[in-house]
Amino acid sequence: MAEEKGKPAFDKPKIELHVHLDGAIQIKTIVDVAKRRGITLPVISEDEMRDLVIMHEPATLTEFLGKFDHYMHVIAGDREAIKRIAYEFVETKAKEGVIYAEARYSPHLLANKGVDPLPWDQKPGDITPDDVVDLVNQGFKEGEKAFKTKVRSILCCMRHMPNWSMDVVELCKKYRKDGVVAIDLAGDESLNCESYPGHKRAFEEAVRSEVHRTVHAGEVGPASVVKEAVEVLKAERIGHGYHTLEDQTLYKRLLQQNMHFEMCPVSSILTGGCDPDFTKHPLITFKKDKANYSLNTDDPTIFNSTLNSDYQVVQKYMDFTEEEFKRLNINAAKSCFLPEKEKDQLLEQLYESYGMVNRTGF
Ligand SMILES: O=c1[nH]cnc2c1ncn2[C@H]1C[C@H](O)[C@@H](CO)O1
């Protein structure tokens, strides 16, 4: 995918709200850690590993989710590796011109203790989901010091693991003043919440405890999943949401409510969420309607992309202008899950760098 080359599509400070930490690991890190831990990978070189992990053609969400099986066992259950991926994440985002990012991950998928079932066929160890959050926090904090980009975490519940979800909301509560800003629900959207009440209970607790909420919905699944996210799980933002357009009543209502949509253009094609012809992309409608949305990479390792490739795609195929890039980043800052004071500071930073003296215009 990665277009890159030449001048970035939007060479100004950016905000990214939808990116999976475990979908943004450098291939070199995977190969290095595997060597150090004596883990045999299915291939030997970095190039072969890249070829195995990257999605080259549009496929399905299930095929895409299968890509994590190739490397998660290398990072999970290793303190040094978990901290390292967090630190390197900040470095990458700083290079991309991101001044604030919300990175998401499932603490359970990186743990090797206190998680049932143990993921990735690991041997039991001593890293709990709570330890994972602490390690990621350490990596982000050290990264912020070194690279000046601020990163906060969103903790993911996984659709197929409803018995983990109460743990996830408790971790969000425990770390709310220390790096964690929200809860999410990720994974296979065909598993709805009626059949998996664990998620509903966790999101009810999130509402009760004022933990911010975003939900993957309408990425490959129908508008009804978006409706469930908003009405049952009380989502404040929607991850992807392309298929919301199939229910015009819902779409109009969400437009009116100024719902934020976390859009991931490159991802949307490769997961089979949207038609591969970018000129027919739902994002064009969201833009025309001046909706509240952000642009995001989602899983840059697997999509072989950078934030700039997402910006390039919308510039090339959807006529995005510098004005629209500014507008959507301001909307992203307004819709981020930081405490109000920090949000205001972030907005100030954007207004200043965008030369918006009177702070209005959109
Ligand atoms: O685009 C996505 N849709 C649904 N689930 C996803 C997507 N990207 C990553 N995930 C899953 C796989 C990861 O292991 C998990 C937590 O980041 O979230």
The ligand as an SDF file (V2000), in Angstrom:
LIG
                    3D

 18 20  0  0  0  0  0  0  0  0999 V2000
   -9.6080   -3.1780   12.4570 O   0  0  0  0  0  0  0  0  0  0  0  0
   -9.8080   -3.9260   13.4210 C   0  0  0  0  0  0  0  0  0  0  0  0
  -11.0620   -4.3870   13.6970 N   0  0  0  0  0  0  0  0  0  0  0  0
  -11.3250   -5.2140   14.7470 C   0  0  0  0  0  0  0  0  0  0  0  0
  -10.3790   -5.6570   15.5680 N   0  0  0  0  0  0  0  0  0  0  0  0
   -9.1110   -5.2450   15.3450 C   0  0  0  0  0  0  0  0  0  0  0  0
   -8.7740   -4.3700   14.3020 C   0  0  0  0  0  0  0  0  0  0  0  0
   -7.4410   -4.1530   14.3370 N   0  0  0  0  0  0  0  0  0  0  0  0
   -6.9580   -4.8600   15.3750 C   0  0  0  0  0  0  0  0  0  0  0  0
   -7.9560   -5.5310   15.9740 N   0  0  0  0  0  0  0  0  0  0  0  0
   -7.8770   -6.4310   17.1310 C   0  0  0  0  0  0  0  0  0  0  0  0
   -6.6520   -7.3410   17.0630 C   0  0  0  0  0  0  0  0  0  0  0  0
   -5.7880   -6.8570   18.1710 C   0  0  0  0  0  0  0  0  0  0  0  0
   -5.0280   -7.8750   18.7650 O   0  0  0  0  0  0  0  0  0  0  0  0
   -6.7790   -6.2890   19.1490 C   0  0  0  0  0  0  0  0  0  0  0  0
   -6.2540   -5.3460   20.1950 C   0  0  0  0  0  0  0  0  0  0  0  0
   -5.4610   -4.3450   19.6680 O   0  0  0  0  0  0  0  0  0  0  0  0
   -7.7330   -5.6640   18.3190 O   0  0  0  0  0  0  0  0  0  0  0  0
  1  2  2  0
  2  3  1  0
  2  7  1  0
  3  4  1  0
  4  5  2  0
  5  6  1  0
  6  7  2  0
  6 10  1  0
  7  8  1  0
  8  9  2  0
  9 10  1  0
 10 11  1  0
 11 12  1  0
 11 18  1  0
 12 13  1  0
 13 14  1  0
 13 15  1  0
 15 16  1  0
 15 18  1  0
 16 17  1  0
M  END
$$$$
